[in-house]
Every structure is written in structure tokens, then in C-alpha cells.
Amino acid sequence: MKSCKLCRLSRVCNDLPGVCILMPYLAVAVVAVTVGYLFVTQELLV
């Protein structure tokens, strides 16, 4: 797998093909955790 079209970081993807598959899920997980953390902290501060 020399070229990964899903991932802009071609060097990382060429070394670790699994990164291309996991990157979108990782981004969604980070956003979900951030939104959840902000929601919980806002609820506790009120």
C-alpha cells in the first residue's frame, strides 16, 4: 500500500496503513469527548 488516497499524510500512511482507516474514527472520538467534557463541566458549573 504505497499510496493512501484517504489520508493526506502520505508518509505516515505509507509506514502505517492502519492510520488511514483509524484517523476519521479518531477525529470523531476526539470531538465527541471534547463536546461531552464541555457539556459536563458547564452543567457542573451552573
Secondary structure by P-SEA (a helix, b strand, c coil): ccccccccaaaaaaaccccccaaaaaaaaaaaaaaaaaaaaaaaac
